């Protein structure tokens, strides 16, 4: 029989935001499968928050690494020796092909070089009006809902999808945004669940039932995206370039290679999934935390109102909103959207003095890393002030966007968007908890608030 830490109940720990119940005794293969399908993070042992490394065997040899030096070795010094695990690739390849998120080696490198200019500081700042507009529209919807509880997760998903579709397919009236959104969401819900085949290391050509069921929606989504890309090629640049324009113009400076339609589509779908889902989650959890701690919320609201007055935030305001930025940073620590990453060791190595064999699964449980007692003071508490001091945090102890050469290419885009939308919301509304509505952190592919983030929004 396995024993798990019971989930915290509302009122049990008023000083702590909601947490994932972690395993306190080893799980067997079938128990691990059941737990992973319900919530991937529930396979993390509780001792991962008190140790630098934990190892075990469940079908395959596995290790969880929470030591910053060992993580640096994996993500920076020996990045090619620790590619993404086959489980990760099997989950995502049907939707995003061999895009930046999945590709390895030379195929990844040329794509990264070709795409990098699109995410320069200047280009990201130029896309901010889409974020400002989405913030204004979200405020209008919340105000129109009247003085009642609002599911802020749904609102933030809509706001961030408006942003990513505007910066990706601006002006493309024939692009069915709702269909793409439904297809992406359906794929994550159905196909993102780990199967027994994944845990036993079966190759990706062995069908997974959930991924088969979601195949039709994915094919339709890719067809729509391909048609939009071809139409844009023929139309050419009109006005301010959006993300698709920038990627169409992108070229690897070393090989002069440009992305073909399939490569563009796979990367655009990657950016659509990663560029709205993760930011929506960050904003949803940030609003939950602000309602959880009214004192922090009021301080951030005062900062936002002083900078913004009655207008919505823009790119030029981000640097003037340090507390709002720290709330975003602390939210990403407590509820990182990509809360567990998995690698497969290609060669013999040693991490934290332990033997790593070729074929071993080596995980970085970012959720546990961000709450590790060896690295953080009061790790389960919501303390935005911990990010106030420069270099107060070890670089490899805090990895909301990964690190090394494969650090998330859209990190600055995501931070800018989150600060713009959060500051605008806090300046205009006071958010309060709703009795009996506590979100549960559940990870399938990303760390979602199961049950939604229900808050009362009062106009200031």
Secondary structure, 3 states (H helix, E strand, C coil): CCCECCCCCCCCCCCCCCCCCCECCCCCHHHHHHHHHHCHHHHCEHHHHCCCEEEEECCCEEEEECCHHHHHHHHHHCHHHEEECHHHHHHHHHHHCCCCCCCCHHHHHHHHHHHHHHHCHHHHHHCHHHHHHHHHHHHHHHHHCCCCEEEHHHHHHHHHHHHHHHHHCCCCCCCCHHHHHHHHHHHHHHHCCCCHHHHCCCCCCCCCHHHHHCHHHHHHHHHHHHHHHHHHHHHCCCCCCCHHHHHHHCCCCCCCCCCCHHHHHHHHHHHHHHHHHHHHHHHHHHHHHHHHCHHHHHHHHHHHHHHHCCCCCCHHHHHHCHHHHHHHHHHHHHCCCCCCEEEEECCCEEECCEEECCCCEEEECHHHHCCCCCCCCCCCCCCHHHHCCCCCCCHHHCCCCCCHHHCCCCHHHHHHHHHHHHHHHHHHEEEEECCCCCCEEEECCCEEEECCCEEEEEEC
